[in-house]
Amino acid sequence: MPSHAIDGQHRIDTARRLFFNHATTDLGGLVPSPLVESWERSRHFGLSANDAILFDTVSRTDQHFLREKHACLLTYVVPELKRLRQACADPGLVFACLDTSATVIHAVSDPLRAGRRLSDILRPGLSLDERLVGTTAPGCALHDGIATIVRASEHFLDEARSFACAAVPIFGPSGHSVACIDVTSTIDSDPASVLEPMMLAANAIQNQMILDLPETIVIGLHPHPAMLDTPMQALIALTPDGRVVGANQIARQYLHFGRLGDDELTCEILFEKTFSQLMRQLQASGNPSNRTLVAAGLRFQARLQPPAEAATASTCPLPAAEAPRTKLAADASPHSAGLDSYCFMDPSLNRTLNQAHLVFSRDIPIILNGETGTGKEIVARALHQRGPRHKGPFVAVNCAALPAGLIESELFGYEDGAFTGGRRGGSPGKFEQANGGTLLLDEIGDMPLDMQGRLLRALQERAIVRIGGTRAIGLNLSIICATHRDLSALAAKGHFRPDLLFRLQGLQLTLPPLRERADLGQLMDHLVARACQDRLPLQWHPHAREAMLAYHWPGNVRQLAHVIQLITVLAEHDGQIRIEHLPDDILALTAASAPSSLRTSTSTDVEGTGRSMDAIQRQAILEAISRHQGNRAAAARSLGISRATLYRKLSA
């Protein structure tokens, strides 16, 4: 063994001895800092160096589920893994792809030359998550986002000391890691020899993902024209409105920007040109020759990339977290509007909604609770549109509306011949229809108890079996539940399974009824403006606005939206929404809410005061408003009158 190898092994052994003896010595001079940090994380996760974990068994169901879940990703990765295996002269190397949870999803090897133990470690379904097996190259590469080599005793587990591995992260179009490529061998081989080809393979995968982004224009850039249309060119993907929705790592390094997130990056920011100006320059006179662009202080040669084949872009969507953020909704229906459609301006509600977006983006289930009409489905659709599977379908099913005898087939589907009257060829259920997207289980509190057990099993196993079938269908979807009932109270009474409640209850979000929201007036204005988009705008007459504000809205947001739609049509030719345009039930209830002492105003002098009743009432209202520091709602409550009556008396 070369002396430098002996010195290196001595440093590692010394570092391990100091580390596991909890020495306070800085180990940075003995082993790389990222390796020490991984050891520390492994110990924090409760692992011991002598744990035996690497050869845990994996079921065929898990492998089948992984293949289905990552089918699209594998179309990009598998060809590159095969090229690496064919180009590598060492038959003892095993190449694999691992997802972001460090689970092996595909491996390529020479089964006769690689050895049984090596093939067992990298079989699909095995997890090399740092929390489970400690320090490995894939775990470090996914955690740190950089190419990593881990050899022999640099692994945390003793049972991994006979192996060496190297891993390279794969980044998606937005710059987030979507997987990693790993090569593993025994310590007799050196995986570092194929690290550079692996990095080129990872770049090629990201480039192809960017080229396959639907509804985008992709531009290739490089300071040297000879490098265009090679794996070394920078790629930028733009939507027709000029937003950057994809870029490879080379583009990020040249143009000095990181992962694409909520802060939108546009072609104007990058190139100081609008999208139309940029396209005119690159397509001038139909000439496909190179064009020069200036960005980040550098002069680039630029070329439009040929569009992806339609079949590739449409039948193989990118991983959900990496799909482009276009403004074209995949499920554009009358109910597909997001939160903006109902203008949530209540500060406390907005804070809760922002928290829900954060939780849902981490694939944690949500329960939406609220009265009928409070906008539960609207919020669910908005969560889906900004969630981890926003490119997939949004499917809503009302559990209370399904007949007891059909709910199982509606949710899980059935095979051909499962029962008399079934559709020829069978039918997919709601879970299959929502696969790859989001399933909203509305009125979950009304689901029969016997079906709750079947639902719990499907959620735990992430798979369903159709009625009359035997094949397990893997699930990759987000779950949102909605109800107007108290699920905890139902569980306490035995009407709802507690174990299902615990499985569903990641975050419970309560949508307040409209009468308790602080943004009713703003919501009214927003809905009127939306209804008048294609015609002259309408203004509120103060009395009509007061009556709407005073109404208690038993149907909540849904009722308000229908009323606004009606009154904007009735007031279309008047230019103003007046009291006579309001529905009778609103007028009747508003009038009935005023106490008899204030229901009728008069200008007659009150005996002995020299003042009219109107003046006395107005003075009482002003004093109440003053006592409540200008809060007119509180003043109205203290006087026992509605806000509409208070406003009317002030304006009389």
Buried (B, 14 or more C-beta within 10 A) or exposed (E): EEEEEEEBBEBBEBBBEBBEEEEEEEBEEBBBEBBBBBBBBBBEBEBEBEBEBBEEEBEEBBBBBBBBBBBBBBBBBBBBBEBBBEEBEBEBBBBBBBBBEBBBBBBBBBEEEBBEEBBBBBBBBBBBBBBBBBBBBBBBBBBBBEBBBBBBBBBBBBBBBEBBBBBBBBBBBBBBBBBBBBBBBBEEBBBEBBBEBBBBBBBBBBBBBBBBBBEBBBBBBBEEBEBBEEEEBBBBBBBBEBBBBBBBBBBBEBBEBEEBEEEEBBBEBBBEBBBEBBBEBBEEEEEEEBBEBEBEEEEBBBBBBEBBEEEEBEEBBBBBBBBBBBEEBBBEEEEBBBBEBBBBBBEEBEEBBEEBBEBBBEBBBBBBBBBEBBBBBBBBBBBBBBBBBBBBBBBBBBBBEBEEEEBBBBBBBBBEEBEEEBEEEBBBBBBBBBBBBBBBBBBBBBBBEEBBEBBBEBBEBBBBBBBBBEEBBBBBBBBBBBBBBEBEEBBEEEBBBEEBBEBBBBBBBEBBBBEEBEBBBBBBBBBBBBBBEEEEEBBBBBBBBBBBBBBEBBBBBBBBBEBBEBBBEBBBEEEEBBBEBBBEEBBEBBBEBBEEEBEEBEEEEEEEEEEBBBBEBBEBBEEBBEEBEEEBEBBBBEBEBBBBBBBBBBEE
